[in-house]
Amino acid sequence: NPDIANSGINPDLFDVLMHDSLLDFYMLIVDNKITNNIVIETNKFAAQQKETKITSPFARLNKWYDTNVTEIKQLFGILIWTGLVALPSYELYWSSSNIFCTNFGLIMSRNRFEILMQMLHFSDNTTADTTNRLYKLGSVIDDIMFNSNHCMQPQNDICIDESLVKFMGRLAFKQYIKNKRDRFGVKEFKLCIPPCYTIAIKIYAGKEASAESSVGTKIVMELGEPFLDCGRTLYVDNWYSSVELAEQLKTRQTHLVGTIRSNRKSNPKDVVQKKLKKGEIVSKRSDTNVLILKWKDKRDLYMISTKHTSEVVENNVRGKIVKKPKVVIDYNTGKTPIDLSDQMCSYSNPLRRSTKWYRKVALDALLNIAVVNSMVLFNRVTSSKMSITAFRTSLVEQLIKKKTVDVDNSLQTIKHQLEVVGKSRCYICYSIMSQSKGRNYAQSHSTKVQTKCLACNKYYCLKCFFKDHKITK
């Protein structure tokens, strides 16, 4: 298919960005249009607040002066930095105590940081459609997704699932998802592609009427619309999947693979009611070529696919050969990008509890999703394997203009030394043994030690500690 052959990384990026900095990759996603709009709306909101609010003579708002793009980038750099060096409150980053020594004051005063956070805005309150619950977000998320699409297009596989931006305050459309790490927050439907690149987001803002089809089908068709008709495969979980959705996607030259609930109306009864022993399979294909498969593992697992048969293959799980339906293995692989994206965003997450919901959602897109996307681009274009923490650290240096402060000294103030704490396996010994002889062997044969590096939060034997903490001058 010509569309798939031409998909993936934008070829122009290889020539233009091969030798460019991390910041250039980040600015592909969060470009000048986005930062300029944030500057304009923040200054506008601050002016409105000064006109309408009755403040004391000593209020920070009285000392407000217009911000600019450079300062907004510095603000983003500071916020990412707070995720890398976690302290209980923002005030402590400006503390004069030698315990903290983060040098934030060399970049921006605490008062300026706090008033910027209070005034940070993304839309014009005077002209926005206030009937839209998401009007305070403006176009920032749409712009980030547009830029992400321009830089990288999906190849064969795409997946859709929900994610959660943690929020514990009062909000009409706050959601509870019991199997998510944070459980309460603003729900986002995300479309991701391998390895963990997000290219579409739809924020849940309350129930939507959908007479023609289920809500799950409606969301999938809306999010996936730009990527249909190209022979791709879409992976979803049982909240979205149905025979109806599979048939709709088939008409758009798109395969569906996913888990499916046993009580869906169109499921064949002879498959649902069949009693199976562990490892057994029963399946049935409809006239429209939609396969419903039931496989007994620890419990009954129901799958739906328009591209698989009931083929069983051998799979290596923790050193043991296990037989599984190929549709299950492909599904587990296909759903990885969403889980990995959420995992990458959770590492050194700069979001704080006190932030208003719309700022929190926007900052999640600007400082988590955009950073992960730019890391994927950087690693692909430069053939690197930079971790998300290393990428955030380097990005901070470039966002805050390193000439004003030595970031390295501040990020490395924590001393790495061994303490006698409890008992566990040596991290390095276990990792090496696990890779060479398997996890089960490593669990029973790797060395147990009582010495732990509290800064790394890992147990080490003496030899491995010095090997993993080489001092470079």
LINGIUR-V737074 format. One record per pair of residues at least 24 apart in sequence whose C-alpha atoms are under 10 Angstrom apart, sorted by the first residue. I is the first residue (numbers start at 1). J is the second residue. D is the distance in Angstrom with one decimal. If there is no record, write none. Layout:
i=<I;I>
j=<J;J>
d=<D;D>
//
This chain:
i=<1;1;1;2;3;3;3;3;3;3;3;3;4;4;4;4;4;4;4;5;5;6;6;6;7;7;7;7;7;8;8;8;8;8;8;8;8;8;9;9;9;9;9;9;9;9;9;9;10;10;10;10;10;10;10;11;11;11;12;13;13;13;13;13;14;14;14;14;14;15;17;17;17;17;18;18;18;18;19;19;20;20;21;21;21;21;22;22;22;22;22;22;22;22;22;22;22;22;22;23;23;23;23;23;23;23;23;23;23;24;24;24;24;25;25;25;25;25;25;25;25;25;25;25;26;26;26;26;26;26;26;26;26;26;26;26;27;27;27;27;28;28;28;28;28;28;28;28;28;29;29;29;29;29;29;29;29;29;29;29;29;29;29;29;29;30;30;30;30;30;30;30;30;30;30;30;30;30;31;31;31;32;33;33;34;34;34;34;34;34;34;34;35;35;35;35;35;35;35;36;36;36;37;37;37;37;37;37;37;38;38;38;38;38;38;38;38;38;38;39;39;39;39;39;39;39;39;39;39;40;40;40;40;40;40;40;40;41;41;41;41;41;41;41;41;42;42;42;42;42;42;42;42;42;42;42;42;42;43;43;43;43;43;43;44;44;44;44;44;45;45;45;45;45;45;45;45;45;46;46;46;46;46;46;47;48;48;49;59;60;60;60;60;61;61;61;61;61;61;63;63;63;64;64;64;64;65;66;67;67;70;70;70;71;71;71;71;71;71;72;72;72;72;73;73;73;73;73;74;74;74;74;74;74;74;74;74;75;75;75;75;75;75;75;75;75;76;76;76;76;76;76;76;76;77;77;77;77;77;77;77;77;77;77;77;77;78;78;78;78;78;78;78;78;78;79;79;79;79;79;79;79;79;80;80;80;80;80;80;80;80;80;80;80;80;81;81;81;81;81;81;81;81;81;81;81;82;82;82;82;82;83;83;83;83;83;83;83;83;83;83;83;84;84;84;84;84;84;84;84;84;84;85;85;85;85;85;85;86;86;86;88;89;89;90;90;98;99;99;100;100;100;101;101;101;101;102;102;102;102;102;102;102;103;103;103;103;103;103;104;104;104;104;105;106;106;106;107;107;107;107;107;107;108;117;117;117;118;118;118;120;121;121;121;122;122;122;132;133;133;133;133;133;134;134;134;134;135;136;136;136;136;137;137;137;137;137;137;138;138;139;140;140;140;140;141;141;141;141;141;141;141;141;141;141;141;141;142;142;142;142;142;144;144;144;144;144;144;144;144;144;145;145;145;145;145;145;145;145;146;146;147;147;148;148;148;148;148;148;148;148;148;149;149;149;149;150;151;151;151;151;152;152;152;152;152;152;152;153;153;153;153;154;154;154;154;154;154;154;154;155;155;155;155;155;155;155;156;156;156;156;156;156;156;156;157;157;157;157;157;157;157;157;157;157;157;157;157;158;158;158;158;158;158;158;158;158;158;158;158;158;158;158;158;158;158;159;159;159;159;159;159;159;159;159;159;159;159;159;159;159;159;159;159;159;159;159;159;160;160;160;160;160;160;160;160;160;160;160;160;160;160;160;160;160;160;160;160;160;161;161;161;161;161;161;161;161;161;161;161;161;161;161;161;162;162;162;162;162;162;162;162;162;162;162;162;162;162;163;163;163;163;163;163;163;163;163;163;164;164;164;164;164;165;165;165;165;165;165;165;165;166;166;166;166;166;166;166;167;167;167;167;167;167;167;167;167;168;168;168;169;169;169;169;169;170;170;171;171;172;172;173;173;173;173;173;174;174;174;174;175;175;175;181;185;185;186;186;186;186;187;188;189;189;189;190;190;190;190;190;191;191;191;191;191;191;191;191;192;192;192;192;192;192;192;192;192;193;193;193;193;193;193;193;194;194;194;194;194;194;194;194;194;195;195;195;195;195;195;195;195;196;196;196;196;196;196;196;196;196;196;196;196;196;196;196;197;197;197;197;197;197;197;197;197;197;197;197;198;198;198;198;198;198;198;199;199;199;199;200;200;201;203;213;213;214;214;214;214;214;215;215;216;216;216;216;217;217;217;217;217;217;217;218;220;220;221;221;221;224;224;225;227;227;228;228;228;228;229;229;230;230;231;232;233;233;233;233;233;234;234;234;234;234;235;235;235;235;235;235;235;235;235;236;236;236;236;236;237;237;237;237;237;238;238;238;238;238;241;241;241;242;242;242;242;242;242;243;243;243;243;243;243;243;243;243;244;246;246;246;246;246;246;246;247;247;247;247;249;250;250;250;250;254;254;255;255;255;255;255;256;256;256;256;256;256;256;257;257;257;257;257;257;257;257;257;257;257;257;257;257;258;258;258;258;258;258;258;258;258;258;258;258;259;259;259;259;259;259;259;259;259;259;259;260;260;260;260;260;260;260;260;261;261;261;261;262;262;262;262;262;262;266;267;267;267;267;267;268;268;271;271;272;272;275;276;279;279;279;279;279;280;280;281;281;281;281;281;282;283;283;284;284;285;285;293;293;293;294;295;295;295;296;297;301;302;303;303;303;304;304;305;317;317;318;318;318;318;318;318;319;319;319;319;319;319;320;320;341;341;341;341;342;342;342;344;344;344;344;344;344;344;345;345;345;345;345;347;347;347;348;348;348;348;367;368;371;414;414;414;415;415;415;415;416;416;416;416;416;416;416;416;417;417;417;417;417;417;417;417;417;418;418;418;418;418;418;418;418;418;418;418;418;419;419;419;419;419;419;419;420;420;420;420;420;420;420;421;421;421;421;421;421;421;422;422;422;422;422;423;423;423;423;423;423;424;424;424;424;424;424;424;424;425;425;425;425;425;425;425;425;426;426;426;426;426;426;426;426;426;426;427;427;427;427;427;427;427;428;428;428;428;428;428;428;428;428;429;429;429;429;430>
j=<230;231;232;230;153;154;155;227;229;230;231;232;153;154;155;156;230;231;232;155;156;153;154;155;152;153;154;155;156;149;150;151;152;153;154;155;156;193;149;150;151;152;153;154;155;377;380;381;149;150;151;152;153;377;381;151;152;381;151;151;152;377;378;381;377;378;380;381;382;381;377;378;381;382;378;381;382;383;381;382;378;382;378;394;395;398;371;374;375;377;378;379;391;392;394;395;396;398;399;371;374;378;391;394;395;396;397;398;399;374;378;395;398;151;370;371;373;374;375;376;377;378;381;395;366;367;370;371;372;373;374;375;377;378;395;399;147;370;371;374;144;147;148;150;151;370;373;374;377;143;144;145;146;147;148;149;150;151;366;369;370;371;373;374;377;140;141;143;144;145;147;148;365;366;367;370;371;374;143;144;147;69;140;143;69;122;139;140;141;143;144;366;68;69;70;72;73;122;140;68;69;72;69;121;122;123;138;139;140;67;68;69;72;120;121;122;123;138;140;66;67;68;69;70;71;72;120;121;122;66;67;68;69;121;122;123;124;119;120;121;122;123;124;125;138;66;67;68;72;116;117;118;119;120;121;122;123;124;67;68;116;119;120;121;119;121;123;124;125;118;119;120;121;122;123;124;125;126;115;116;118;119;120;121;119;125;126;119;115;111;112;114;115;111;112;115;116;118;119;111;112;115;112;115;116;119;112;116;112;116;399;400;401;107;108;113;116;399;400;116;120;399;400;396;398;399;400;401;107;108;113;396;397;398;399;400;401;107;108;112;113;116;117;396;399;400;350;363;366;367;395;396;399;400;107;367;392;393;394;395;396;397;398;399;400;401;104;107;108;113;350;396;397;399;400;113;349;350;351;352;363;367;396;348;349;350;351;367;368;371;392;393;395;396;399;348;349;350;392;393;395;396;397;400;407;411;348;349;350;351;352;346;347;348;349;350;351;352;367;389;392;393;347;348;349;350;389;390;392;393;396;411;348;350;410;411;412;414;348;349;350;352;352;354;114;352;413;413;414;410;413;414;409;410;411;413;405;406;407;409;410;411;413;404;405;406;407;409;410;400;405;407;410;405;404;405;406;400;401;402;403;404;405;400;355;356;359;355;356;359;359;358;359;362;358;359;362;205;172;173;204;205;206;203;204;205;358;358;357;358;359;362;357;358;359;360;361;362;358;362;362;362;363;365;366;200;201;202;203;361;362;363;364;365;366;369;370;199;200;201;202;365;198;199;200;201;365;366;369;370;373;198;199;200;201;365;369;370;373;199;200;199;370;197;198;199;200;369;370;373;374;377;197;198;199;200;199;199;373;374;377;193;197;198;199;373;376;377;193;197;199;227;192;193;194;197;198;199;227;232;193;194;227;230;231;232;233;193;194;230;231;232;233;234;254;192;193;194;231;232;233;234;235;255;333;334;335;337;191;192;193;194;198;199;224;227;232;233;234;235;236;256;334;335;337;338;190;191;192;193;194;198;220;224;233;234;235;236;237;256;257;258;331;334;335;336;337;338;189;190;191;192;193;198;200;201;219;220;223;224;234;235;236;237;240;334;335;337;338;188;189;190;191;192;220;235;236;237;239;240;335;337;338;339;187;188;189;190;191;201;202;203;204;236;237;239;338;339;187;188;189;190;201;203;338;339;341;342;188;189;203;342;361;342;351;357;360;361;362;364;365;351;352;353;357;360;361;364;351;352;353;354;355;356;357;360;361;353;354;357;353;354;355;356;357;356;357;205;357;205;206;203;204;205;206;207;204;205;206;357;204;205;206;346;357;361;357;358;360;361;361;361;219;220;223;220;223;224;338;341;220;223;224;234;235;236;337;338;235;334;335;336;337;338;339;340;341;234;334;335;336;337;338;341;333;334;335;336;337;338;340;341;376;334;336;337;338;340;341;373;376;336;337;338;339;340;341;342;343;344;345;369;372;373;375;376;337;338;340;341;369;370;372;373;374;375;376;377;337;338;341;369;370;372;373;223;224;369;373;224;226;365;361;244;245;240;241;242;244;245;239;240;240;241;242;245;241;242;244;245;246;248;249;245;245;249;245;248;249;249;254;252;252;254;252;253;254;255;253;254;254;255;255;256;257;305;306;307;334;258;305;331;334;335;259;305;330;331;332;333;334;335;336;260;304;331;334;335;261;303;304;331;335;262;264;302;303;304;303;304;305;266;267;290;292;304;305;267;286;288;290;291;292;304;305;306;290;288;289;290;291;304;305;306;288;289;290;306;306;288;289;290;306;306;307;290;305;306;307;308;290;304;305;306;307;308;331;290;291;303;304;305;306;307;308;327;328;330;331;334;335;302;303;304;305;306;327;328;330;331;332;334;335;292;293;294;301;302;303;304;305;327;328;331;292;293;294;301;302;303;304;305;301;302;303;304;292;294;300;301;302;303;292;291;292;293;302;304;292;293;295;302;300;302;300;300;312;322;323;324;325;324;325;310;311;312;324;325;310;309;310;309;310;309;310;325;327;328;325;324;325;328;324;324;328;328;327;328;331;328;331;331;438;439;434;437;438;439;440;441;434;437;438;439;440;441;438;440;368;369;372;373;368;369;372;368;369;371;372;387;388;389;369;370;371;372;388;388;389;392;388;389;392;393;392;392;395;454;455;456;453;454;455;456;452;453;454;455;456;457;465;469;451;452;453;454;455;456;465;466;469;450;451;452;453;454;455;458;459;460;461;462;465;450;451;452;453;454;459;460;449;450;451;452;453;454;459;449;450;451;452;453;454;459;449;450;451;452;459;448;449;450;451;452;459;448;449;450;451;452;458;459;460;449;450;451;452;458;459;460;461;450;451;452;458;459;460;461;462;464;465;452;458;459;460;461;464;465;458;459;460;461;463;464;465;467;468;460;461;463;464;460>
d=<7.0;7.5;9.8;8.5;9.6;9.7;8.5;9.8;9.4;6.4;9.1;10.0;8.8;7.7;5.4;6.8;6.9;8.1;8.1;7.8;9.5;8.7;9.7;8.5;7.4;5.1;6.1;5.5;9.0;9.7;10.0;8.3;5.1;4.7;5.7;5.8;9.6;9.8;9.5;8.7;6.0;4.4;6.5;8.8;9.6;7.6;8.0;8.1;9.2;7.1;5.2;5.7;7.6;9.7;9.7;8.8;9.3;9.4;9.0;7.6;9.7;8.9;9.8;7.3;9.8;9.9;9.1;5.7;8.1;9.1;9.9;8.6;7.6;8.4;8.7;6.3;5.9;9.5;9.5;7.9;9.3;9.4;8.9;9.3;8.9;8.5;9.9;7.9;8.0;9.7;6.9;10.0;7.6;9.3;7.3;6.2;9.9;8.0;9.8;9.9;8.8;9.9;9.9;8.6;6.0;9.0;9.4;6.3;7.1;9.0;9.4;9.7;9.7;9.7;9.8;9.1;9.0;5.4;7.7;9.5;7.0;6.4;9.8;9.8;9.6;9.8;7.0;6.5;9.2;8.2;5.1;7.9;9.0;8.9;8.2;9.9;9.5;9.2;9.8;8.4;9.1;6.7;7.9;9.1;7.6;9.3;9.8;7.6;9.5;8.4;5.7;7.9;8.4;5.2;5.8;9.2;9.0;8.1;8.7;9.6;6.1;8.3;7.7;6.8;9.9;9.0;9.9;8.1;6.1;9.6;7.7;9.1;9.5;7.0;9.5;6.9;9.0;9.3;8.8;8.3;8.0;8.2;9.5;8.5;9.8;9.1;8.5;6.4;9.4;7.0;7.9;9.7;8.8;6.1;9.2;7.3;8.0;9.7;9.2;7.9;6.3;9.2;9.4;9.1;7.1;8.3;9.5;9.2;8.5;9.7;9.1;8.4;8.1;7.4;6.3;5.4;8.0;9.6;8.4;8.3;6.4;5.8;6.3;9.7;9.1;7.2;8.4;8.2;8.6;9.0;8.6;8.5;9.5;8.7;8.6;9.0;9.1;9.0;7.9;5.5;5.7;5.8;6.1;9.0;9.6;8.4;7.8;9.6;9.8;8.2;9.6;9.4;5.7;5.1;4.7;7.0;8.4;9.0;6.6;8.8;9.6;7.8;8.4;8.4;9.1;8.6;9.3;7.6;9.3;9.9;6.5;8.0;6.8;9.2;8.7;7.4;7.9;9.6;9.2;9.1;8.9;5.7;8.5;8.9;9.5;9.4;9.6;8.6;9.9;7.0;8.2;8.8;6.6;9.8;9.7;7.0;9.8;9.5;9.2;9.6;9.1;9.4;8.3;7.7;8.9;9.7;9.6;9.8;10.0;8.2;8.4;8.5;9.2;9.4;8.7;9.8;9.5;9.3;8.5;8.6;9.2;9.2;9.6;9.4;9.3;5.6;6.9;9.3;7.5;8.2;9.8;8.4;9.6;9.0;5.5;4.5;7.7;9.1;8.4;9.8;7.2;8.1;8.6;10.0;8.4;7.8;9.6;8.7;8.3;7.2;9.8;8.1;7.3;8.3;9.9;9.0;9.0;9.3;10.0;7.3;4.7;7.5;8.0;5.1;5.5;9.2;7.6;8.5;8.9;9.0;9.2;7.1;9.6;8.4;7.3;9.8;9.2;5.8;8.0;9.5;9.3;8.1;8.9;7.8;7.5;5.4;8.8;6.7;8.8;9.7;6.9;8.2;8.6;6.6;9.7;8.5;9.5;7.5;7.9;7.3;9.3;6.3;9.1;9.8;9.2;8.8;8.1;8.4;5.8;8.8;9.5;9.7;8.2;4.4;5.0;4.0;7.5;9.2;10.0;9.7;9.2;10.0;8.5;5.0;7.7;7.6;7.5;9.8;7.8;7.4;9.6;8.0;8.0;9.3;8.9;6.9;9.6;9.9;8.0;9.3;8.5;9.8;9.0;9.9;8.7;9.3;9.9;8.7;9.3;8.5;8.3;9.5;9.3;6.6;9.5;8.0;9.6;9.5;8.1;8.6;5.2;7.6;8.8;9.7;7.0;8.1;8.1;9.4;7.0;10.0;8.3;9.5;9.4;9.4;6.5;6.4;9.7;7.0;8.6;9.5;10.0;6.6;7.1;9.6;8.4;9.9;8.8;8.9;9.1;9.5;7.5;8.9;7.5;9.4;8.9;8.4;8.3;8.8;9.2;9.0;9.8;6.5;8.8;8.3;9.3;7.2;7.8;9.1;9.6;6.3;8.5;9.4;9.7;6.0;7.7;9.9;8.0;6.5;9.7;9.3;9.8;7.0;9.7;8.3;8.4;9.1;7.7;9.2;9.7;8.9;6.8;9.6;9.6;6.5;8.2;9.9;9.7;9.9;8.2;8.0;9.2;9.9;9.8;8.7;9.2;9.8;7.6;7.8;8.9;7.1;9.9;7.6;5.4;5.8;7.4;9.2;9.6;8.8;10.0;7.7;8.3;8.8;9.7;8.4;7.4;5.8;8.6;10.0;8.1;7.3;8.6;9.5;9.8;8.7;5.7;8.3;9.4;9.8;9.5;9.4;7.9;9.4;8.6;9.7;8.3;9.3;9.7;8.0;8.5;9.7;8.1;8.8;8.5;6.0;8.1;9.2;10.0;8.5;7.7;8.7;8.0;8.7;9.6;9.4;9.7;7.4;9.4;8.9;9.6;8.7;7.5;4.8;6.2;8.7;9.9;9.0;6.5;7.5;9.5;5.8;5.0;6.1;7.6;9.5;9.9;6.8;9.4;9.8;6.9;6.0;5.0;7.7;9.9;9.7;8.7;8.6;7.3;6.3;5.0;6.4;9.1;10.0;7.4;8.3;8.5;9.6;8.2;5.6;5.5;6.6;9.0;9.8;9.6;9.1;8.2;5.3;4.5;6.0;9.2;9.7;9.4;9.7;9.7;6.7;6.0;8.5;7.4;7.2;6.9;5.6;4.5;6.5;9.2;9.9;9.2;9.5;9.3;7.3;8.2;8.4;7.5;6.5;5.5;8.1;8.9;9.9;8.0;9.3;7.4;8.4;5.7;5.7;6.9;8.5;9.3;8.8;6.4;7.2;8.9;8.6;8.4;9.9;6.8;9.0;6.6;5.5;4.3;5.9;8.8;9.4;9.3;9.4;9.5;9.9;9.8;9.8;8.4;9.9;5.9;5.1;6.2;6.8;9.7;9.5;8.2;9.0;9.6;7.3;6.0;8.8;9.7;8.9;9.6;9.9;9.3;9.0;7.6;6.5;10.0;7.4;9.8;8.8;9.3;8.2;9.0;8.4;8.9;9.8;10.0;9.3;7.1;9.1;8.7;8.6;6.6;8.0;9.2;7.5;9.3;9.1;8.7;8.8;9.5;8.3;7.9;10.0;9.0;9.8;8.0;8.2;7.7;10.0;7.3;5.4;5.3;8.7;8.9;8.2;8.6;9.6;8.8;9.6;9.3;9.9;8.8;9.7;8.0;9.4;9.4;7.6;9.7;9.4;8.0;9.0;8.2;9.8;8.0;10.0;7.5;9.9;9.0;6.9;7.5;9.6;9.8;9.9;9.0;7.6;10.0;9.9;8.9;9.1;5.8;5.8;9.5;9.7;8.0;9.9;8.7;9.1;8.9;5.8;7.9;9.5;9.6;8.2;9.2;7.6;5.2;8.7;9.1;9.4;9.4;9.9;7.7;5.3;8.8;7.5;8.1;9.8;7.7;7.7;4.3;6.3;7.9;5.5;4.6;8.4;9.2;8.2;10.0;9.6;7.6;7.5;9.8;7.5;7.0;8.2;9.0;6.8;8.2;9.2;7.2;5.3;8.8;9.3;6.9;8.8;8.4;8.0;7.5;7.1;8.5;8.6;6.7;9.5;10.0;9.7;8.9;8.3;9.7;9.7;9.3;8.3;8.8;8.5;9.9;9.2;9.0;8.9;9.4;8.0;4.3;7.3;8.9;8.6;7.4;8.0;8.0;5.7;9.3;8.9;9.8;8.9;8.4;9.6;8.6;8.8;8.2;9.8;9.9;9.3;9.8;8.9;5.9;6.8;6.1;9.5;4.7;6.2;6.9;10.0;7.1;8.9;7.1;9.7;9.2;8.5;8.8;8.3;9.8;9.6;8.2;9.3;8.9;9.4;9.2;6.6;9.2;9.4;6.0;6.2;9.8;9.1;9.8;8.4;8.8;7.3;9.1;9.3;9.8;9.1;8.5;9.2;9.6;8.9;8.6;9.2;9.3;7.7;9.7;7.7;8.5;9.9;9.9;7.8;10.0;7.5;9.2;9.4;7.0;8.9;8.7;7.8;9.2;9.7;9.7;9.3;9.4;7.0;9.6;8.3;7.7;7.0;7.1;8.6;7.5;8.7;9.4;8.8;9.2;9.2;7.8;8.8;9.6;9.7;7.3;5.5;6.3;9.6;9.0;7.4;5.5;5.7;7.5;9.8;10.0;9.9;9.5;7.5;5.7;4.4;6.8;7.6;8.4;7.5;9.1;8.4;6.5;8.7;9.8;8.7;5.8;5.4;6.6;9.8;8.4;8.4;9.4;6.2;9.1;9.2;8.9;9.4;9.3;9.9;7.5;5.7;4.3;6.0;8.8;9.6;8.5;8.1;8.4;9.3;9.7;8.3;5.5;5.5;6.2;9.7;8.8;6.7;8.4;9.6;10.0;9.2;9.2;8.7;6.6;9.3;9.8;9.8;7.1;9.7;9.8;9.6;7.6;9.7;10.0;9.3;9.5;8.5;9.3;8.1;10.0;9.6;7.7;7.8;9.4;9.7;9.9;7.7;9.7;9.1;9.6;8.3;8.1;8.8;6.8;9.5;9.0;8.8;9.8;9.1;8.9;9.8;9.7;8.6;7.8;9.2;9.9;8.9;9.1;9.5;7.5;7.5;9.0;9.7;10.0;9.6;9.7;9.7;9.3;9.9;6.3;5.9;6.9;9.6;9.7;8.1;5.5;7.1;7.3;8.9;9.2;9.4;9.2;7.7;7.3;8.8;9.1;8.6;9.5;8.0;8.7;9.4;6.7;9.1;6.6;8.9;6.5;9.5;8.3;6.8;8.5;7.5;7.1;9.8;8.7;7.0;8.4;10.0;9.3;9.6;8.8;9.5;6.6;9.7;9.2;8.8;6.8;9.7;9.7;6.1;7.2;5.6;7.4;9.9;9.5;8.0;9.3;8.0;5.5;7.3;7.7;9.3;8.7;9.8;9.5;9.3;5.6;5.2;4.7;7.2;9.2;9.6;8.5;7.9;9.2;8.4;8.0;8.0;5.3;5.3;6.3;7.2;9.2;9.9;8.9;5.3;4.6;6.3;9.0;9.9;9.5;9.2;5.7;6.1;6.2;9.2;9.0;8.8;8.4;5.6;7.9;8.4;9.4;6.6;5.6;4.4;7.5;8.6;8.1;5.1;5.6;6.5;8.5;8.7;9.1;6.5;8.8;5.9;8.5;9.7;10.0;9.2;6.5;7.6;8.6;8.9;8.6;8.7;7.8;5.1;4.5;5.7;9.3;7.9;9.1;9.6;6.3;5.7;5.8;8.4;8.3;9.3;9.3;8.6;7.0;8.4;9.7;6.2;8.4;9.3;8.2;8.3;8.2;9.8;7.5;9.9>
//
